[in-house]
Amino acid sequence: MPSESRLAADLRRRSIAAQYASPVASPCRNVCRMSDDGYCEGCLRTIEEIAGWSGYSEADKRAIWRAVAQRAAA
């Protein structure tokens, strides 16, 4: 089984921390390029998730972090 990529490992680790953090930090890694699959190459969020981040509740932000971790694992 291949080892987990650095991106996936970092996002998984940060996702776990985000579940307990207040305020919830952004997943942004300052890469900011959208791939053909519709996700940012640095943080694996959609453009809608990125644009709406500042207006989301802490619970919504944690849900996005969980989605990011799942995308990284896939």
N, C-alpha and C positions, 0 to 999 in steps of 0.2 A: 504494500500500500504506500503510495507516495506521501511524503511529508506535507503537512499543511503549509500553504504559502504564507509568507510574511504578512501580506495584507489580511488574509483570513484570520491568522493568529492574532494580529493586533486588533482587528475589529471584534473578534470574539471576546478577547480580554476586556476591551473597553465597553462592550455591550453588557457584560456582567457587572462592571463597576457602575454603569449608568442606571442599573435597576435600583441602586441604593443611593445615588447621588441626588443632591438638591442644592442648587438647580442642576438640571440634566444638561450636560455639555453636548455640544454639537458633534456629530461624527466627522465633520470636515477635516480633511488631511491636507488641504491646500493644493490639491491636484486639479480639481475643477475642470474636467473634460468629460463630456457625455459620450458614452460608447453607443454603438449601433443598437444595443439591446435596451437602451433607455435608462441606463444607470450611470451615475458618475463613476469614473474609473478610480477615484480616490476613496470615496465613502460609500458607494453602492446605493445611494438614495436616488429616487426619481427627481425630476425637475420640480414636480409639485411638492414633494417632501422638502426639498431644499428651499423653495420659495416661501413655503408656509411655516417653516421652522419657528420663527420668532413668535408666531401667533398661536402655536400649539400649546395645549396643557402639558404639564409634566407627565401625566399618564400617556398622552398621545406620543410624546417624545420617547418614552420608554418602549412603547409599542413599535415605533419606527426602529429603534435600536435592535429590538428582537428580530424584526424583519431584515435588517442589515446583516445581522449575524447569520441568519438562515441563508441569505443570498450568498454570503461569503463561503459558507460550508458547501453550497451546491456546486 
